[in-house]
Amino acid sequence: MSEIKNPLEIYAVLAKTNCGQCGVPSCMAFAAAVLQGQQKLAACPYLEPAAAKQLSQRIVQRRSLEDDHQQAIEQLQREVVGLDFSLAAPRLGARLVDGNLAINCLGKDFCITPSGEMVSDCHLNHWIYVPLLHYVILCKGKEPQGEWVPYNTLPGAAEWSQYFSHRCEEPLRQLADVHRDLVFELLHLFGAKPVALSGGADHSLLILPLPKVPFLINYWEPEEGFASQLNILLDRSAGENINAQSINLLARGIIEMFRQLILRHSHDGKLF
Ligand code: SF4
């Protein structure tokens, strides 16, 4: 009996009506959910029970992204255990509070316990959890030099650079074009400081997602015939304090947080 590892193989046997009776909006989404173990084939009323049972036995379930992140967090937690927090605190630019590391991210404290758990008043998700643990483990304590470089010049960034520009810089540019006041208000709320304008930008703001990993956000407003531009630059020292993947996750997490906040606060409840 051959194994099924691809959602297209499941999709091929579905009725393809996209009727939604399985609780998922389309047959393709249903096939993907089945492969990730989030749905059972029996939920589709168009599949014969015997065929569904036979097919189920051939499916090799794919791990979800959430599972991958959870596994990464557990691995990183094991590396945090055993670190001497009193030595780590100055290296990280963190404070020692009741035996925990209090690390300031965008003006809010996130505490890492000696077992690698994260505690904060803010909403926790893998976009912050994974980078914070990487920061605790990898940060060499290099002070930022004020030498701003594009993300793709950092060590190990090449494979992530397209993702960084498409999923971080471009969405932030679009948000700033449509909700400029709100985006700048949010940036200030999260501790952004205006700095000397960089590269002819109309706005240059410095934010601190991690104490020793600053981001410089440059935004050029649109003007007659020219589209707006936005880039996020990193201090050259960033490569010694964290890895490229975590910078990506952090930036993505910040943009996603802004999207959610703008959705909640925009007049019509729409992003665009
Ligand atoms: S119930 Fe079956 S046919 Fe309808 S959308 Fe779901 S998978 Fe497709």
Residues whose N, C-alpha, C, O or C-beta is under 5 A from the ligand:
A	BS01	SF4	L14 A15 K16 T17 N18 C19 G20 Q21 C22 V24 P25 S26 C27 F30 A43 C44 P45 Y46
